[in-house]
Amino acid sequence: MKMHDVRAIAKGLGINSFGKSKDGLIKEIQLKEGNFDCFGSAANDCDQLDCLFRTLCLSGKH
């Protein structure tokens, strides 16, 4: 997922993306959607089934 995709998601949720890193912005989106802000910290296991970034996170290709 490209940064412009993450910014579009953030904008749709009312999150200001200016000056934020991709990982930081994803974590803010995770909190807004009611998940833990755990992007990039899963060790091949994730119970956040409704997270928009679950597949990306588990793939290790950030």
Secondary structure, DSSP 8 states (H G I E B T S, - for coil): --HHHHHHHHHHTT---TT--HHHHHHHHHHHTTS-S-TT--SS----TT-TTHHHHHHT--
